[in-house]
Amino acid sequence: MNLTIENFWEINSEAAFEKAALQLFYQQAQHCRVYAEFLKHLGFDKQAILGINEITQIPFLPVSFFKNQLVLDQRIKITDKAITFSSSGTTGMVQSKHIVPDASLYEKSFNTAFEKFYGNLKDACFLALLPSYLEREGSSLIYMAEALIHQSEQPASGFFLDDLKQLRSILLYNKEKAIPTILLGVTYALLDFIEVGSISFPELIVMETGGMKGKRKEMIRPELHEILRSGFGVEKIHSEYGMTELLSQAYSKGDGLFTCPPWMKVLLREPNDPFTIVKNNQAGGINIIDLANVHSCAFIATQDLGKLLPDGRFEVLGRFDQSDLRGCNLLVQ
């Protein structure tokens, strides 16, 4: 039974999510060649696959497969509508690549999630301080930010490469005129901004995406957020958790605690036993089910360590040793 994507955005219960996830698992175990071969090497034949009836039993594909394999439903024909997202990384690193056959699915995912967490996209002034992402091609974060800027009806919405003076002027104007404002920024650039001069804009939503990009030393999240809170004059620092290999994002409205949209779920695995799921309030490797990954693989074992709370929120504690450092929201604590 093939799973359609039209109802992803209407999932509103654990039972509905589990049913959709299992349907997608059976589909991808058959039609995503890389995932099918991965399962075969683990000893899962057709009977064993059909015997999986809980999401905690599903094997998760290591995210590193996106670096050297085409993770894609083999029935999909690549057309001119397809877009390829690639990960950031230092020179010499192998980049992950995620081919998205139709970008409208990604747009539906981030638009629906962003409105769920932050309201009508048209009302806010959306400012993106993402210099390191702008300087390369294939960033899914830039694609999202560009779409959000385009949908905003505030004329000052836009990207800022290194014009921090202009950005400051816009923020001060928006504060004076009480214009709802969201500032999305890579960590080092936000620090650069407040080092030039702090501001006090309590209503501003500052959303950091993580990533020092080798520009600064890494900092633990509480220390970083305290500096940013003081520099922007806000009570909380928001965060976005996403990556090239996913088509959905989780958001934190403060304290580093992330909430997934209804079609995305985090499970934690034992660090030394990838096929054992750990209980709440224990640290483990972050596994993600992203139903929007209907055309690739929805079951991804990331290289991140985290902790899961009973209410479904999670925090990111850092990375496994020897993991590639990338620009998503990953700050070692």
VEXNURO-352261 format. One record per residue (C-alpha): residue number from 1; x, y, z. Coordinates in nm, 4 decimals. Layout:
BEGIN
[NUM,[X,Y,Z]]
...
This chain:
BEGIN
[1,[0.0000,0.0000,0.0000]]
[2,[0.1522,0.3291,-0.1108]]
[3,[0.1317,0.6301,0.1161]]
[4,[0.0093,0.9595,-0.0253]]
[5,[0.1440,1.2884,0.1033]]
[6,[-0.1751,1.4916,0.1011]]
[7,[-0.2659,1.4009,0.4597]]
[8,[0.0741,1.4432,0.6252]]
[9,[-0.0078,1.7945,0.7347]]
[10,[-0.3282,1.6819,0.9098]]
[11,[-0.1696,1.4247,1.1430]]
[12,[-0.2909,1.5025,1.4942]]
[13,[-0.2302,1.1921,1.7048]]
[14,[0.0356,0.9360,1.7903]]
[15,[-0.1765,0.6620,1.6338]]
[16,[-0.2115,0.8515,1.3058]]
[17,[0.1614,0.9209,1.2955]]
[18,[0.2557,0.5599,1.3662]]
[19,[0.0173,0.4305,1.0984]]
[20,[0.1576,0.6719,0.8380]]
[21,[0.5185,0.5977,0.9368]]
[22,[0.4716,0.2217,0.9087]]
[23,[0.3058,0.2557,0.5685]]
[24,[0.5944,0.4706,0.4480]]
[25,[0.8470,0.2253,0.5907]]
[26,[0.6984,-0.0685,0.3985]]
[27,[0.6986,0.1453,0.0838]]
[28,[1.0578,0.2675,0.1166]]
[29,[1.1874,-0.0749,0.2206]]
[30,[1.0747,-0.1913,-0.1203]]
[31,[1.1348,0.1046,-0.3501]]
[32,[1.4296,0.3026,-0.2070]]
[33,[1.7224,0.0971,-0.3368]]
[34,[1.9812,0.2208,-0.0861]]
[35,[1.7488,0.1662,0.2083]]
[36,[1.6420,-0.1751,0.0761]]
[37,[2.0062,-0.2853,0.0452]]
[38,[2.0817,-0.1516,0.3924]]
[39,[1.7958,-0.3601,0.5351]]
[40,[1.9096,-0.6656,0.3392]]
[41,[2.2605,-0.6388,0.4850]]
[42,[2.1059,-0.6249,0.8310]]
[43,[1.9298,-0.9541,0.7589]]
[44,[1.5797,-0.8190,0.6992]]
[45,[1.4003,-1.0223,0.4335]]
[46,[1.0490,-0.9444,0.3093]]
[47,[0.8872,-1.1429,0.5891]]
[48,[1.0946,-0.9671,0.8574]]
[49,[1.0104,-0.6275,0.7105]]
[50,[0.6377,-0.7022,0.7140]]
[51,[0.6779,-0.8231,1.0712]]
[52,[0.7700,-0.4747,1.1889]]
[53,[0.4579,-0.3252,1.3453]]
[54,[0.5958,-0.0531,1.5736]]
[55,[0.8073,0.2481,1.4797]]
[56,[1.0582,0.1567,1.7522]]
[57,[1.1398,-0.1585,1.5522]]
[58,[1.2278,0.0282,1.2315]]
[59,[1.6007,0.0318,1.1378]]
[60,[1.7231,0.3861,1.0725]]
[61,[1.9527,0.4650,0.7806]]
[62,[2.2791,0.6353,0.8886]]
[63,[2.2797,0.9926,0.7613]]
[64,[2.6284,0.9381,0.6140]]
[65,[2.4725,0.7372,0.3288]]
[66,[2.3680,1.0681,0.1725]]
[67,[2.7377,1.1457,0.1150]]
[68,[2.8088,0.8724,-0.1366]]
[69,[2.4740,0.7183,-0.2342]]
[70,[2.1671,0.8367,-0.4225]]
[71,[1.8993,0.7973,-0.1572]]
[72,[1.5874,0.8098,-0.3702]]
[73,[1.2769,0.6085,-0.4534]]
[74,[1.3847,0.4200,-0.7646]]
[75,[1.0461,0.4806,-0.9282]]
[76,[1.1090,0.8546,-0.9354]]
[77,[1.2163,1.0119,-1.2621]]
[78,[1.4343,1.3188,-1.2189]]
[79,[1.2914,1.6149,-1.4120]]
[80,[1.3728,1.9829,-1.4385]]
[81,[1.1554,2.0366,-1.1293]]
[82,[1.4097,1.8532,-0.9151]]
[83,[1.6433,2.0420,-0.6850]]
[84,[1.9588,1.9157,-0.5143]]
[85,[2.0388,2.0325,-0.1631]]
[86,[2.3944,1.9896,-0.0360]]
[87,[2.5470,2.0158,0.3088]]
[88,[2.7993,2.2719,0.4200]]
[89,[3.1469,2.1699,0.5300]]
[90,[3.5099,2.2657,0.5250]]
[91,[3.7308,2.2208,0.2199]]
[92,[3.7920,1.8539,0.1434]]
[93,[3.4829,1.7247,0.3208]]
[94,[3.2434,1.5054,0.1264]]
[95,[2.9105,1.6855,0.1064]]
[96,[2.5788,1.5163,0.1621]]
[97,[2.3385,1.5511,-0.1294]]
[98,[1.9629,1.5253,-0.1105]]
[99,[1.7750,1.5211,-0.4401]]
[100,[1.4222,1.6566,-0.4028]]
[101,[1.2109,1.5665,-0.7100]]
[102,[0.9603,1.8456,-0.6473]]
[103,[1.0522,2.1411,-0.4264]]
[104,[0.6851,2.2199,-0.3635]]
[105,[0.6826,1.9374,-0.1071]]
[106,[0.9661,2.1041,0.0859]]
[107,[0.7874,2.4387,0.0592]]
[108,[0.4670,2.2870,0.1965]]
[109,[0.6611,2.1372,0.4862]]
[110,[0.8440,2.4505,0.6014]]
[111,[0.5499,2.6835,0.5337]]
[112,[0.3074,2.4687,0.7329]]
[113,[0.5527,2.4196,1.0189]]
[114,[0.6605,2.7831,1.0349]]
[115,[0.3014,2.9052,1.0456]]
[116,[0.2215,2.6489,1.3138]]
[117,[0.4992,2.7818,1.5368]]
[118,[0.5069,3.1519,1.4421]]
[119,[0.1795,3.2497,1.2784]]
[120,[0.0983,3.4158,0.9472]]
[121,[0.4078,3.4500,0.7298]]
[122,[0.2826,3.7695,0.5659]]
[123,[0.2676,3.9713,0.8859]]
[124,[0.6298,3.9522,0.9981]]
[125,[0.9411,4.1245,0.8702]]
[126,[1.1815,3.8397,0.7987]]
[127,[1.5536,3.9222,0.8167]]
[128,[1.8163,3.6609,0.7290]]
[129,[2.1760,3.7039,0.8480]]
[130,[2.3279,3.3969,0.6817]]
[131,[2.6535,3.5058,0.5130]]
[132,[2.8246,3.1666,0.5042]]
[133,[2.5177,3.0039,0.3519]]
[134,[2.4736,3.2774,0.0913]]
[135,[2.8314,3.2235,-0.0237]]
[136,[2.7643,2.8704,-0.1466]]
[137,[2.5057,2.6889,-0.3565]]
[138,[2.2609,2.4175,-0.2593]]
[139,[2.1634,2.5334,0.0894]]
[140,[1.8170,2.4161,0.1940]]
[141,[1.8215,2.6827,0.4675]]
[142,[1.8724,2.9587,0.2108]]
[143,[1.5926,2.8136,-0.0001]]
[144,[1.3593,2.8271,0.2994]]
[145,[1.4650,3.1751,0.4069]]
[146,[1.4228,3.3081,0.0526]]
[147,[1.0685,3.1701,0.0373]]
[148,[0.9769,3.3182,0.3756]]
[149,[1.1163,3.6565,0.2722]]
[150,[0.9199,3.6435,-0.0520]]
[151,[0.5957,3.5736,0.1332]]
[152,[0.6439,3.8567,0.3808]]
[153,[0.4503,4.1742,0.3050]]
[154,[0.7033,4.3838,0.4942]]
[155,[0.9228,4.5672,0.2383]]
[156,[1.2335,4.5596,0.4592]]
[157,[1.2459,4.1773,0.4604]]
[158,[1.5625,4.0416,0.3020]]
[159,[1.9104,3.8895,0.3265]]
[160,[2.2123,4.0591,0.4809]]
[161,[2.5617,3.9502,0.3868]]
[162,[2.7833,4.1916,0.5779]]
[163,[2.5820,4.5150,0.5873]]
[164,[2.5322,4.5129,0.9628]]
[165,[2.4709,4.8893,0.9725]]
[166,[2.1699,4.8572,0.7439]]
[167,[2.0395,4.5642,0.9454]]
[168,[2.0677,4.7670,1.2651]]
[169,[1.8733,5.0531,1.1083]]
[170,[1.5917,4.8200,1.0065]]
[171,[1.5737,4.6605,1.3498]]
[172,[1.5549,4.9988,1.5223]]
[173,[1.2868,5.1182,1.2778]]
[174,[1.0820,4.8018,1.3268]]
[175,[1.1080,4.8399,1.7030]]
[176,[0.9848,5.1992,1.6843]]
[177,[0.6944,5.1052,1.4539]]
[178,[0.6115,4.7833,1.6484]]
[179,[0.6557,4.5679,1.3373]]
[180,[0.6730,4.1932,1.4188]]
[181,[1.0282,4.0883,1.3266]]
[182,[1.2126,3.7580,1.2979]]
[183,[1.5913,3.7596,1.2673]]
[184,[1.7289,3.4269,1.1425]]
[185,[2.1037,3.4124,1.1783]]
[186,[2.4054,3.1848,1.1749]]
[187,[2.5628,3.1952,1.5199]]
[188,[2.8919,3.3710,1.4456]]
[189,[2.7176,3.6429,1.2432]]
[190,[2.4742,3.7177,1.5273]]
[191,[2.7736,3.7524,1.7599]]
[192,[2.9464,3.9807,1.5084]]
[193,[2.6373,4.2007,1.5018]]
[194,[2.6103,4.2552,1.8769]]
[195,[2.9846,4.3057,1.9135]]
[196,[2.9503,4.6158,1.6963]]
[197,[2.6821,4.7360,1.9358]]
[198,[2.3981,4.5846,2.1344]]
[199,[2.0335,4.6827,2.0943]]
[200,[1.7240,4.6415,2.3105]]
[201,[1.4332,4.4992,2.1094]]
[202,[1.2344,4.2783,2.3530]]
[203,[0.9700,4.1829,2.0946]]
[204,[1.2290,4.0624,1.8413]]
[205,[1.2464,3.6907,1.7652]]
[206,[1.6138,3.5984,1.7317]]
[207,[1.6495,3.2506,1.5801]]
[208,[1.9989,3.1041,1.5654]]
[209,[2.0743,2.8206,1.3270]]
[210,[2.4019,2.7200,1.4921]]
[211,[2.7398,2.7034,1.3268]]
[212,[3.0586,2.8955,1.3967]]
[213,[3.1942,2.7949,1.0523]]
[214,[3.5467,2.8105,1.1906]]
[215,[3.5064,3.1840,1.2548]]
[216,[3.4968,3.1531,1.6328]]
[217,[3.5557,2.8968,1.9020]]
[218,[3.2596,2.6746,1.9843]]
[219,[3.0538,2.7685,2.2897]]
[220,[2.8118,2.5792,2.5091]]
[221,[2.4527,2.6743,2.4368]]
[222,[2.3660,2.8390,2.7723]]
[223,[2.6690,3.0677,2.7450]]
[224,[2.5931,3.1531,2.3831]]
[225,[2.2261,3.2247,2.4459]]
[226,[2.3050,3.4429,2.7450]]
[227,[2.5350,3.6573,2.5289]]
[228,[2.2733,3.6814,2.2533]]
[229,[1.9903,3.7586,2.4985]]
[230,[2.1910,4.0419,2.6457]]
[231,[2.3054,4.1728,2.3073]]
[232,[1.9576,4.1877,2.1532]]
[233,[1.7667,4.2686,2.4707]]
[234,[1.5344,3.9674,2.4414]]
[235,[1.4109,3.7161,2.6988]]
[236,[1.4687,3.3993,2.4939]]
[237,[1.6746,3.2884,2.1952]]
[238,[1.4925,3.0714,1.9448]]
[239,[1.6594,2.7972,1.7417]]
[240,[1.5982,2.5918,1.4285]]
[241,[1.7012,2.2269,1.3949]]
[242,[1.7220,2.1030,1.0401]]
[243,[1.9650,1.9449,0.7981]]
[244,[2.0210,1.8809,0.4301]]
[245,[1.8952,1.5235,0.4547]]
[246,[1.5543,1.6268,0.5955]]
[247,[1.2605,1.8210,0.4540]]
[248,[1.1236,1.9243,0.7940]]
[249,[1.2558,2.1333,1.0801]]
[250,[1.2026,2.1394,1.4551]]
[251,[1.1924,2.4702,1.6405]]
[252,[1.2874,2.5869,1.9870]]
[253,[1.1315,2.8960,2.1437]]
[254,[1.3938,2.9014,2.4155]]
[255,[1.6141,2.6982,2.6492]]
[256,[1.7329,2.4736,2.3647]]
[257,[1.4194,2.2551,2.3782]]
[258,[1.2943,2.1645,2.0309]]
[259,[0.9422,2.0711,1.9211]]
[260,[0.8751,1.8764,1.6010]]
[261,[0.5830,1.9427,1.3682]]
[262,[0.3222,1.6608,1.3767]]
[263,[0.4712,1.4776,1.0757]]
[264,[0.8207,1.4596,1.2297]]
[265,[0.9327,1.2609,1.5340]]
[266,[1.2555,1.2057,1.7282]]
[267,[1.3558,0.8769,1.8873]]
[268,[1.6824,0.8141,2.0711]]
[269,[1.9050,0.5102,2.0206]]
[270,[2.1681,0.3588,2.2449]]
[271,[2.5055,0.5125,2.1481]]
[272,[2.6681,0.1676,2.1415]]
[273,[2.3687,-0.0276,2.0102]]
[274,[2.1980,0.1490,1.7193]]
[275,[1.9023,-0.0902,1.7168]]
[276,[1.7944,-0.0268,2.0755]]
[277,[1.5710,0.2718,2.1518]]
[278,[1.6343,0.4425,2.4867]]
[279,[1.3741,0.5766,2.7259]]
[280,[1.2874,0.9398,2.7945]]
[281,[1.5323,1.1525,2.9933]]
[282,[1.8280,0.9398,2.8841]]
[283,[2.0920,1.0590,2.6392]]
[284,[2.1235,0.8830,2.3053]]
[285,[2.1782,0.9193,1.9344]]
[286,[1.9055,1.1154,1.7592]]
[287,[1.6939,0.9165,1.5141]]
[288,[1.4460,1.1156,1.3084]]
[289,[1.1298,1.0113,1.1294]]
[290,[1.0455,1.2787,0.8732]]
[291,[0.7361,1.1823,0.6748]]
[292,[0.8053,1.4647,0.4297]]
[293,[1.1011,1.2546,0.3086]]
[294,[0.8538,1.0485,0.1117]]
[295,[1.0765,1.0349,-0.1987]]
[296,[1.4058,0.9499,-0.0227]]
[297,[1.4257,0.7887,0.3222]]
[298,[1.2109,0.9017,0.6130]]
[299,[1.4080,0.7126,0.8778]]
[300,[1.7419,0.8809,0.9475]]
[301,[2.0001,0.8047,1.2162]]
[302,[2.1809,1.1346,1.2674]]
[303,[2.5260,1.1892,1.4169]]
[304,[2.3793,1.4019,1.6951]]
[305,[2.3420,1.3211,2.0627]]
[306,[2.0292,1.4328,2.2406]]
[307,[1.7863,1.3905,2.5249]]
[308,[1.4124,1.3336,2.4842]]
[309,[1.1545,1.4662,2.7297]]
[310,[0.8266,1.2871,2.8099]]
[311,[0.6274,1.5568,2.6275]]
[312,[0.8112,1.4864,2.2996]]
[313,[1.0448,1.7852,2.3073]]
[314,[1.4151,1.7183,2.2711]]
[315,[1.7467,1.8905,2.3202]]
[316,[2.0689,1.8498,2.1254]]
[317,[2.3692,1.7707,2.3452]]
[318,[2.6374,1.7572,2.0766]]
[319,[2.7829,1.5190,1.8196]]
[320,[2.9326,1.1764,1.8191]]
[321,[3.3126,1.1818,1.8155]]
[322,[3.4726,1.2076,1.4712]]
[323,[3.1512,1.3331,1.3121]]
[324,[3.1798,1.5910,1.0378]]
[325,[3.1061,1.9402,1.1622]]
[326,[2.8252,2.1040,0.9690]]
[327,[2.6163,2.4162,0.9944]]
[328,[2.3007,2.2922,1.1567]]
[329,[2.2047,2.3676,1.5134]]
[330,[2.4640,2.1585,1.6983]]
[331,[2.6356,2.3118,1.9952]]
[332,[2.8277,2.0878,2.2316]]
[333,[2.7105,2.1130,2.5921]]
